[in-house]
Amino acid sequence: MNAPRISAPRTVVVTGAGRGIGRGLALGLAERGYAVALLGRTPEHLQEVADAVAAAAAEAGREAPRTVVVPVELTDTAAVRAAARTVEEAFADLGGVGLLVNNAGVIERTEGDLLETDVEETWRVVEVNVRGPLVVTQAFLGAMVARGSGRIVNINSGSAYKAAREYTGYGISKGALARLTTLVDAQFRDRGVRVFDLAPGVVRTDMATSMPFHKDREEWTPVEASVDLLVAVGDGDLDALSGRFLRADTDTPHSLEAHAYDVLVTDSRRLAVLTYGPHDPMRG
């Protein structure tokens, strides 16, 4: 916990920023002083968020942070690379991109187990939720490595870590996303990049409220809880937990800092195979 803190620009890229959780994250980070690049498929939704950032700043009597709108298909490699160049140029005088939040994602349109769902629909969910973050991360990673600093947060879910009776594609995709987090952490931590999984809890969005799974839910996780954790990540307060899983409905920046030693000693909060004891050959 006493390692030198790596500084990074107070700039952020949020994918899927036009609606739902992404919109809330972008607005919250802008309010906390971040310059924000809004990436997503629908220009009108992104522009509405940019306008909301400006309106919130005006209402508070402060200067609006720089906001960049970049419509892009997040699974299109060439388009995402072009978008990354646009954002890096827009933030060049601010030091480039300091924080990347891979938020965009989808879930099956119907609830059910593998026999009750269309396998093509299942695969669409896997492809969007894994290919998108993979393509976006690679597009922004090179500049972070060149600067020797940067933080990446993959918006994940408890579904990555536990078995469920429904939404097969979603669970597969989030498990793969968790592995992407650990791999990029292992490959680039020594080069100044920090990577985290962040589950926002169950936030009241159009997607969440449309799911039969949540039809009787009365308690929702405020998106502000995720914003608090993202700011702590961006500030470097949680760097010791790079490669680990954070959860907004149970964790706070203070609790994570307080228990960082416990997480590291037990090698927990990450995707791994549990062993049966000290004599399990898998331990090697």
C-alpha positions as semicolon CSV with decimal commas, in nm:
position;residue;x (nm);y (nm);z (nm)
1;M;0,000;0,000;0,000
2;N;0,302;0,229;0,029
3;A;0,411;0,204;-0,336
4;P;0,455;0,539;-0,514
5;R;0,127;0,663;-0,657
6;I;0,118;0,691;-1,035
7;S;-0,037;1,018;-1,145
8;A;-0,267;1,027;-1,446
9;P;-0,465;1,304;-1,618
10;R;-0,809;1,380;-1,479
11;T;-0,972;1,281;-1,806
12;V;-1,204;0,989;-1,873
13;V;-1,353;0,792;-2,160
14;V;-1,692;0,635;-2,090
15;T;-1,835;0,386;-2,341
16;G;-2,208;0,339;-2,369
17;A;-2,234;0,689;-2,227
18;G;-2,562;0,784;-2,391
19;R;-2,799;0,598;-2,164
20;G;-2,835;0,401;-1,842
21;I;-2,540;0,350;-1,613
22;G;-2,295;0,501;-1,862
23;R;-2,490;0,825;-1,867
24;G;-2,490;0,838;-1,488
25;L;-2,117;0,767;-1,469
26;A;-2,034;1,035;-1,724
27;L;-2,246;1,297;-1,550
28;G;-2,107;1,206;-1,210
29;L;-1,744;1,216;-1,323
30;A;-1,797;1,547;-1,501
31;E;-1,944;1,689;-1,182
32;R;-1,631;1,572;-0,999
33;G;-1,411;1,768;-1,239
34;Y;-1,325;1,514;-1,507
35;A;-1,301;1,606;-1,873
36;V;-1,525;1,345;-2,034
37;A;-1,523;1,171;-2,372
38;L;-1,860;1,015;-2,448
39;L;-1,849;0,710;-2,675
40;G;-2,149;0,514;-2,802
41;R;-2,360;0,427;-3,103
42;T;-2,628;0,700;-3,097
43;P;-2,514;1,060;-3,154
44;E;-2,837;1,210;-3,021
45;H;-2,808;1,031;-2,687
46;L;-2,444;1,130;-2,648
47;Q;-2,516;1,492;-2,728
48;E;-2,798;1,498;-2,474
49;V;-2,550;1,387;-2,208
50;A;-2,301;1,653;-2,319
51;D;-2,576;1,914;-2,294
52;A;-2,667;1,785;-1,948
53;V;-2,303;1,821;-1,838
54;A;-2,303;2,184;-1,953
55;A;-2,641;2,255;-1,792
56;A;-2,534;2,107;-1,457
57;A;-2,218;2,318;-1,456
58;A;-2,412;2,633;-1,541
59;E;-2,663;2,565;-1,264
60;A;-2,379;2,518;-1,015
61;G;-2,210;2,839;-1,132
62;R;-1,892;2,669;-1,247
63;E;-1,715;2,623;-1,577
64;A;-1,822;2,310;-1,763
65;P;-1,551;2,047;-1,803
66;R;-1,437;1,966;-2,153
67;T;-1,677;1,720;-2,310
68;V;-1,609;1,530;-2,632
69;V;-1,882;1,344;-2,822
70;V;-1,760;1,056;-3,038
71;P;-2,026;0,832;-3,197
72;V;-1,873;0,495;-3,280
73;E;-1,960;0,129;-3,318
74;L;-1,761;-0,013;-3,029
75;T;-1,698;-0,355;-3,186
76;D;-1,553;-0,206;-3,507
77;T;-1,175;-0,212;-3,465
78;A;-1,089;0,050;-3,726
79;A;-1,363;0,286;-3,611
80;V;-1,261;0,254;-3,246
81;R;-0,896;0,322;-3,328
82;A;-1,001;0,636;-3,512
83;A;-1,218;0,737;-3,216
84;A;-0,924;0,685;-2,979
85;R;-0,708;0,915;-3,192
86;T;-0,982;1,178;-3,185
87;V;-1,011;1,161;-2,807
88;E;-0,635;1,164;-2,748
89;E;-0,603;1,473;-2,967
90;A;-0,891;1,643;-2,785
91;F;-0,726;1,574;-2,448
92;A;-0,364;1,623;-2,559
93;D;-0,320;1,953;-2,372
94;L;-0,467;1,789;-2,060
95;G;-0,219;1,501;-2,069
96;G;-0,420;1,248;-2,271
97;V;-0,664;0,987;-2,140
98;G;-0,613;0,901;-1,774
99;L;-0,913;0,676;-1,712
100;L;-1,103;0,442;-1,942
101;V;-1,440;0,305;-1,833
102;N;-1,562;0,012;-2,044
103;N;-1,932;0,036;-1,961
104;A;-2,119;-0,051;-2,280
105;G;-2,291;-0,388;-2,273
106;V;-2,610;-0,582;-2,343
107;I;-2,809;-0,870;-2,199
108;E;-3,039;-1,131;-2,354
109;R;-3,381;-1,002;-2,452
110;T;-3,549;-1,299;-2,284
111;E;-3,483;-1,462;-1,950
112;G;-3,419;-1,836;-1,939
113;D;-3,164;-2,115;-1,929
114;L;-2,960;-2,235;-2,227
115;L;-3,239;-2,456;-2,366
116;E;-3,491;-2,173;-2,342
117;T;-3,290;-1,914;-2,535
118;D;-3,175;-1,862;-2,892
119;V;-2,806;-1,954;-2,909
120;E;-2,750;-1,682;-3,170
121;E;-2,886;-1,427;-2,924
122;T;-2,662;-1,573;-2,655
123;W;-2,360;-1,536;-2,881
124;R;-2,456;-1,177;-2,971
125;V;-2,440;-1,087;-2,602
126;V;-2,101;-1,256;-2,561
127;E;-1,959;-1,082;-2,866
128;V;-2,079;-0,734;-2,772
129;N;-1,976;-0,761;-2,407
130;V;-1,631;-0,906;-2,473
131;R;-1,524;-0,781;-2,815
132;G;-1,622;-0,422;-2,734
133;P;-1,404;-0,384;-2,421
134;L;-1,124;-0,580;-2,590
135;V;-1,119;-0,352;-2,895
136;V;-1,158;-0,031;-2,692
137;T;-0,893;-0,129;-2,438
138;Q;-0,638;-0,206;-2,706
139;A;-0,713;0,123;-2,883
140;F;-0,640;0,336;-2,574
141;L;-0,381;0,115;-2,405
142;G;-0,083;0,205;-2,623
143;A;-0,093;0,573;-2,531
144;M;-0,128;0,488;-2,162
145;V;0,175;0,259;-2,177
146;A;0,374;0,523;-2,364
147;R;0,297;0,777;-2,090
148;G;0,364;0,523;-1,816
149;S;0,026;0,579;-1,654
150;G;-0,341;0,503;-1,699
151;R;-0,630;0,326;-1,534
152;I;-0,894;0,103;-1,692
153;V;-1,221;-0,001;-1,529
154;N;-1,435;-0,276;-1,679
155;I;-1,796;-0,244;-1,565
156;N;-1,868;-0,600;-1,464
157;S;-2,124;-0,794;-1,261
158;G;-2,155;-1,050;-0,987
159;S;-2,269;-1,276;-1,272
160;A;-1,902;-1,311;-1,367
161;Y;-1,827;-1,487;-1,041
162;K;-2,135;-1,695;-0,961
163;A;-2,353;-1,949;-1,138
164;A;-2,702;-1,837;-1,237
165;R;-3,009;-2,011;-1,378
166;E;-3,069;-1,753;-1,649
167;Y;-2,895;-1,513;-1,888
168;T;-2,628;-1,758;-2,004
169;G;-2,463;-1,526;-2,253
170;Y;-2,442;-1,245;-2,003
171;G;-2,274;-1,467;-1,745
172;I;-2,026;-1,605;-1,998
173;S;-1,940;-1,258;-2,123
174;K;-1,888;-1,110;-1,778
175;G;-1,669;-1,403;-1,676
176;A;-1,457;-1,344;-1,987
177;L;-1,443;-0,973;-1,907
178;A;-1,312;-1,056;-1,559
179;R;-1,036;-1,262;-1,719
180;L;-0,954;-0,972;-1,951
181;T;-0,911;-0,756;-1,642
182;T;-0,664;-0,998;-1,483
183;L;-0,471;-1,047;-1,808
184;V;-0,426;-0,677;-1,885
185;D;-0,330;-0,619;-1,523
186;A;-0,068;-0,894;-1,538
187;Q;0,069;-0,772;-1,871
188;F;0,086;-0,399;-1,802
189;R;0,090;-0,331;-1,430
190;D;0,470;-0,296;-1,434
191;R;0,431;-0,041;-1,714
192;G;0,209;0,194;-1,518
193;V;-0,140;0,072;-1,610
194;R;-0,393;-0,031;-1,345
195;V;-0,704;-0,236;-1,432
196;F;-1,015;-0,308;-1,225
197;D;-1,348;-0,488;-1,239
198;L;-1,632;-0,278;-1,101
199;A;-1,983;-0,413;-1,047
200;P;-2,224;-0,119;-1,007
201;G;-2,485;-0,325;-0,822
202;V;-2,841;-0,311;-0,950
203;V;-2,893;0,043;-1,075
204;R;-3,241;0,153;-1,177
205;T;-3,214;0,173;-1,556
206;D;-3,441;0,088;-1,847
207;M;-3,251;-0,239;-1,894
208;A;-3,275;-0,341;-1,529
209;T;-3,642;-0,255;-1,491
210;S;-3,729;-0,451;-1,806
211;M;-3,585;-0,773;-1,663
212;P;-3,835;-1,013;-1,501
213;F;-3,554;-1,100;-1,260
214;H;-3,593;-0,755;-1,100
215;K;-3,970;-0,708;-1,129
216;D;-4,028;-0,705;-0,752
217;R;-3,713;-0,515;-0,657
218;E;-3,762;-0,217;-0,429
219;E;-3,401;-0,130;-0,344
220;W;-3,160;-0,008;-0,609
221;T;-2,793;0,087;-0,595
222;P;-2,736;0,457;-0,664
223;V;-2,502;0,521;-0,955
224;E;-2,322;0,771;-0,732
225;A;-2,172;0,474;-0,543
226;S;-1,994;0,370;-0,862
227;V;-1,884;0,727;-0,929
228;D;-1,722;0,738;-0,583
229;L;-1,526;0,422;-0,661
230;L;-1,424;0,548;-1,006
231;V;-1,292;0,871;-0,858
232;A;-1,093;0,670;-0,601
233;V;-0,952;0,457;-0,883
234;G;-0,870;0,763;-1,092
235;D;-0,698;0,930;-0,797
236;G;-0,483;0,621;-0,742
237;D;-0,627;0,544;-0,399
238;L;-0,698;0,183;-0,496
239;D;-0,392;0,105;-0,709
240;A;-0,289;-0,176;-0,474
241;L;-0,607;-0,360;-0,580
242;S;-0,535;-0,355;-0,952
243;G;-0,667;-0,669;-1,117
244;R;-0,938;-0,712;-0,851
245;F;-1,316;-0,701;-0,830
246;L;-1,489;-0,402;-0,669
247;R;-1,861;-0,387;-0,597
248;A;-2,047;-0,059;-0,553
249;D;-2,336;-0,196;-0,349
250;T;-2,102;-0,330;-0,079
251;D;-1,768;-0,149;-0,115
252;T;-1,667;0,209;-0,052
253;P;-1,329;0,369;-0,118
254;H;-1,268;0,374;0,257
255;S;-1,357;0,008;0,313
256;L;-1,143;-0,105;0,020
257;E;-0,843;0,093;0,139
258;A;-0,893;-0,046;0,489
259;H;-0,905;-0,406;0,368
260;A;-0,652;-0,391;0,083
261;Y;-0,397;-0,583;0,288
262;D;-0,652;-0,860;0,357
263;V;-0,733;-0,886;-0,014
264;L;-0,368;-0,915;-0,111
265;V;-0,274;-1,162;0,163
266;T;-0,565;-1,392;0,079
267;D;-0,522;-1,334;-0,295
268;S;-0,896;-1,276;-0,321
269;R;-1,134;-1,063;-0,524
270;R;-1,019;-1,203;-0,856
271;L;-1,105;-1,483;-1,098
272;A;-0,917;-1,795;-0,989
273;V;-0,946;-2,171;-0,931
274;L;-1,002;-2,259;-0,566
275;T;-0,785;-2,542;-0,438
276;Y;-0,870;-2,803;-0,175
277;G;-0,569;-2,732;0,043
278;P;-0,190;-2,704;0,062
279;H;-0,137;-3,043;-0,105
280;D;-0,352;-2,970;-0,411
281;P;-0,118;-2,988;-0,714
282;M;-0,317;-2,703;-0,870
283;R;-0,151;-2,471;-0,617
284;G;0,169;-2,496;-0,820
